[in-house]
Amino acid sequence: MRKQPMTAQDCGKAMRKYREDIGMSIWTLGQMSGVHPNTISNYELGKYGPSLINIVALADALDISIDQYIGRT
């Protein structure tokens, strides 16, 4: 059975969880990923979802796979 597609809110919750689990601030994640901290905050709040380019950058900065980031593992 297929899982339901991930929503912007799901994506934001996952990103926040991974970020907080390693004790990283939004500012540091922004510096490491090249994504503006305000944009990261909007992702975490579920206002909108990240582009594929930003998913890759954020997953790399968090040292997780894209599958982990989008909840496929």
N, C-alpha and C positions, 0 to 999 in steps of 0.2 A: 504494500500500500504506500502511495506517495504521501510525503509530508506536505502540509500546507506551505505555501510560499512565505518567505520571511518578510515581515513588514518593516517599515522604517523604524517603528518603535522597538521591534525585536532586535534589529541590527544595533540600534543605539544602546539598548540594555546590555547586549553582549559586549560591545566595545567598552562600555563603562566598567563592566565586571572584570574584563581582562586588564584594563588599565589600573583599576583599584587593587586588583590582586597582586600586582607587582609594585604598588606604591608610587605610580607615576602620575604626575599632575597633567592637567590638560595642556598647560603651557609647554611642558617638556615633550609631550606627545606631538604637539604642533611643531616644535623645533626639529624633532627627529624625523617627522613625516613630511614636512613642508606644507601641511594643511593648517590654515589659520585656526587658532584656538577658539574663536567665536564660531567657526564652522563646525568644529568638533563638538562644542557645546550644543549646537543645534541638532547634530546627529544624535547625541546622547539623549536629548529631550524628545527625539522622535519627530521633530518638525519636518524633516525630510531625510532621505537616505543618501549615502555617499555614492559618488560615481565609481565605476570600476577602477579607474586610475587611483582614486583616493582609497578604495578598499585595499588595493595592493600596497600602497604607501603606508597605510595605517597598520595592516597586518604585519608588514616587515618591521615597522617601528616597535610593535608589541611582541615581536618574535614568535608569532603564531602563524599557522597556515591559513590560507583563505578559507578552506573547508571548516576549520575551527571558528573562524570569524563569522561565517554565515550559518553556523550551527549544523553542519553536515556530518560532524563526527561525534 
